[in-house]
Amino acid sequence: MSDQAVTAGGVRRFFGRQRELKALRADIERTGLDTLTGRKAPRARVLLIAGRPGSGRTALARELAAGLAAPYPDGILRARLTEFGGAPVPTERTARALLDELGIAGPAGADGDELAETLREALAVRRMVLLLDDCVDAEQVDPLLPDNPDCLVVAVAQGPLTGIPDVRPCTLGGLDPKSAIELLESFTGSVRITVDPQAAETLTEVCGGKPAALTLAGGWLAAHPKSSVADLAKRLRALTGEPQDRAFRLLYDSLPQAAARILRLLALAPLGLADPHTASALAGCSVSAAETTLADFAELGLVREAGGGQYEVPGHLAAPLRALMEEQDRPAEVQLARARMLERTVRLLQSCRAVTEPEGSPARRKLAGMPRALRFPTADDGADWLRARRPALLAAARLAVADGELDTLARRLVAALVRALAAHRGPEEAAADLYGLHGLVLDVAERRGLHRERAAALLNLADLDARTGRTEAALTRYRAALDAGRAANDPYAIGRAMESVGGSYQELGDWQRAGDWYGRALAHRLSRDERADQARLYGRLGAVLTYAGRYGEALRNWRAAAAGHRRLGDLPGHARALSEAARVQEYAGRPEESLRTCEEAVEWARRARDERLQAALQLRLADTLDRLGDPAAARLHRAAAERLLGTDPSAYEIRSASRED
């Protein structure tokens, strides 16, 4: 939980802690245990800032890191290791987020160990500060530690990180009186402090010098300009509990009823991040009213600006806000607020995707009918919104699925997020996010017994596994998708899964099984008269039979593929299939037939007016002529290919998929 010293307006400022800063900077240069034994430190030095939530521990860590630009010129990486609600963040998510900051794409579906290793490799050649905020324990921190003494790790935790050697905690108490009063002045101005300095000192003592309590006390004074500092100190003394709990309750009780309701419902905001749309949907009020209320909260120190139009609820307020919500709002009202927030998010994501569509498209016409507050003027505006809110949107999807009571909305949210990410970032760049989202769909489908959705999610996950080289995992998921497709009686899923199982066996080099599964998929497509799929499968079957050396069967399948493409009017596909048939004939020791088939392929490419394909096929024809002992004719075809392309023809040569080529 990040507990910053936040002044009026939600702006971060740093007060005091000069003694602690000096001690931490000195600790960086301190001789470690490894150095004392004559060995070079094998890992980064770890500094620990320990303190309870609200002690200003994150503010100190940020201030320390900001002052270390010279010795660590590659910058600062930050990660928060505890969710807004208090749950530990998995290593996989933390490592992936840090890699994203470095501009390194972690493989989709990679586990925490693999991603942590990738992170350590990336940090091995950098001089950086790694700031790990709100750490739970050493097991959470240890996998992230760089194996590089030129890096520095600043960890923030509530207590010691037992298990990480050579770490001395800097334990925080309260601010010194002068700094505490300066923090109060940032809310009240100097006059109210100057007229009664003794009352100001008493107030800082009542607040225990804790930045969080002082911030909330300053917010109360800002909201009550006619009340004295002594009056506030007296009110706080009359309450029981921790100083920041007393100050928060006093400030909360002074809010108007509508504002108090919005504040406690912010406990539902993913990652504790809220913008006017989030607050508006949660409370059921207008966007403008929510925007004004959030700005007022920032003035009172209840939230802080997080950039991009978002506000962050301090982590130390998560528990009291949730307690107030459970105490004052009925469960049905809370669930309705959550549903409104998810529905608003779905509509914003739909708008975000629609703005990428061409003018006059159905999506753009639908976008024009949306309320102005939900529309994005340009695709760049949509992309900026998606980029700024991506962590919160992913967290919203996870929370919606974990809730279990709003599965229909959760599925719509995930689907809208998948489409928006694919539209703005592209499938490759968004692959890691898409992998997690498809996993969420799978969770809902299995929980609800939705076989069609389960098959779709398994197919999507398996495709991503296959792209990242996890072929065995992909094969397992494709088989599970086939079972789910059969349970749903979904012909598309069945055919797609069977073909993908064949593709996995092909990738593994098991030609016999690959051919068997392609044959099953082909029979399925034949029974449904799906001609384009039939042509493709004839080609895939021909390829694996070629790999297996069964040239006669391979040739029959390639000719069937060529005929299928011709019937569909796909002249380039027809030419490519004939070219592959010519290759098989060559492998089978029938060069004259191969030459005639290749010439036929060139003619069909010419009819298709596909100059690149025609040039590539002429290069293949030239190779065949060379092997038949006719170099003069081969030169003519190569010259023709060069004329067609006007460049290096080898760049467009059709490469064989066979291991024999």
Protein Blocks (a to p, Z undefined) as FASTA:
>chain_A
ZZddddehhiacdeejllmmmmmmmmmmpccfklmnopacfbdcdddddddehilmmmmm
mmmmmmmmmmmmnbpcdddfbdfkopacdfklmmmmmmmmnopacdehiafklmmmmmmm
mmmmcccddddehifblmlmmmmpccbfkbccddddfbdcehiahiacdddddddfklmm
mmmmmmnommlmmmmmmlmmmmmmmnnopaklmmmmmmmmmmmmmbcfklmmmmmmmpgc
jfklmmmmmmmmmpcfklmmmmmmmmmpghhiacfklmmmmnopafklmmmmmmmmmmno
pacceejhiacddfklmmmmmmmmmmmpcfklmmmmmmmmmmmmmmmmmmmmmmmpcehi
aklmmmmmpcfklpcfblklmmmmmmmmmmmmmmmmmmmmmnopmmmmmmmmmmmmmmmm
mmmnopklmmmmmmmmmmmmmmmmmmnopaklmmmmmmmmmmmmmmnopamlmmmmmmmm
mmmmmmnopaklmmmmmmmmmmmmmmnopaklmmmmmmmmmmmmmmnopaklmmmmmmmm
mmmmmmnopaklmmmmmmmmmmmmmmnopaklmmmmmmmmmmmmmmnopaklmmmmmmmm
mmmmmmnopaklmmmmmmmmmmmmmmnopaklmmmmmmmmmmmnopafklmcccdfbfkZ
Z
